[in-house]
Amino acid sequence: MTVSDRDISGALAAYLKQYPEEAGLLSEATRILSQGGGFASRRTFPMHVTAGALLVRGDAEVLLVEHRAYKIILQPGGTLSRPTTP
């Protein structure tokens, strides 16, 4: 599933509504999104965008995965766009 600029803009706007003090930290992302053209595109790489999740069950279980390339244990996550085909 590809995440669109509109999806990202909506999430960013909601985030900044709740945490307006972080607008300065996200100014570059806001600027790039306002220009359009595929914020999460691997073709143009305007900004490297990734996401992660921490999944917890009960008091003691946390889901972690081994990163295939780095061979280290991390929380699940990845890029926000699908890989492009050559």
C-alpha positions in Angstrom: 0.0 0.0 0.0 1.4 3.4 -1.0 0.8 6.3 1.4 -0.2 9.5 -0.5 1.0 13.0 0.2 -2.6 13.7 1.2 -2.5 10.9 3.8 0.8 12.2 5.2 -0.4 15.9 5.2 -3.5 14.8 7.1 -1.4 12.9 9.7 1.1 15.7 10.0 -1.7 18.3 10.5 -3.4 16.2 13.2 0.0 15.7 14.9 0.8 19.4 14.9 -2.6 20.3 16.2 -1.9 18.2 19.2 1.8 19.1 19.5 2.2 22.6 17.9 5.5 23.2 19.7 7.1 20.7 17.3 6.3 22.7 14.1 9.9 23.9 13.8 11.2 20.4 13.9 8.9 19.4 11.1 9.3 22.5 9.0 11.3 20.7 6.3 8.7 17.9 6.0 5.9 20.5 5.9 7.7 22.5 3.1 8.3 19.4 1.0 4.7 18.3 1.4 3.4 21.7 0.3 5.3 21.4 -3.0 3.6 18.1 -3.9 5.3 15.5 -6.1 5.5 12.4 -3.9 6.8 13.0 -0.4 7.4 9.3 0.2 8.6 8.5 -3.3 11.6 6.3 -3.7 12.1 7.7 -7.2 12.8 11.3 -6.1 13.8 10.7 -2.4 12.8 14.2 -1.2 13.0 12.9 2.3 13.6 9.5 3.9 10.4 8.5 5.6 10.1 5.5 7.8 7.7 4.3 10.4 8.0 1.9 13.4 5.6 0.3 15.8 6.0 -1.0 19.4 3.5 -3.9 19.9 3.0 -4.8 23.6 0.7 -7.6 25.0 0.0 -7.8 28.6 2.8 -6.8 31.0 5.7 -8.8 29.5 5.4 -9.4 25.8 6.9 -7.1 23.2 7.1 -8.0 19.5 10.5 -7.6 18.0 11.9 -8.7 14.7 15.4 -9.4 13.3 16.3 -6.9 10.6 17.2 -9.0 7.5 20.1 -6.8 6.3 21.5 -5.6 9.6 21.0 -8.8 11.6 19.9 -6.9 14.7 16.7 -7.0 16.7 14.3 -4.1 16.3 10.7 -3.1 16.5 8.6 -3.7 13.3 8.7 -0.9 10.8 9.7 0.2 7.3 9.3 2.7 4.6 6.1 4.4 3.8 6.1 3.6 0.1 6.5 0.4 -1.9 9.7 -0.2 -3.8 9.8 1.0 -7.4 10.5 -1.5 -10.2 13.4 -0.8 -12.5 
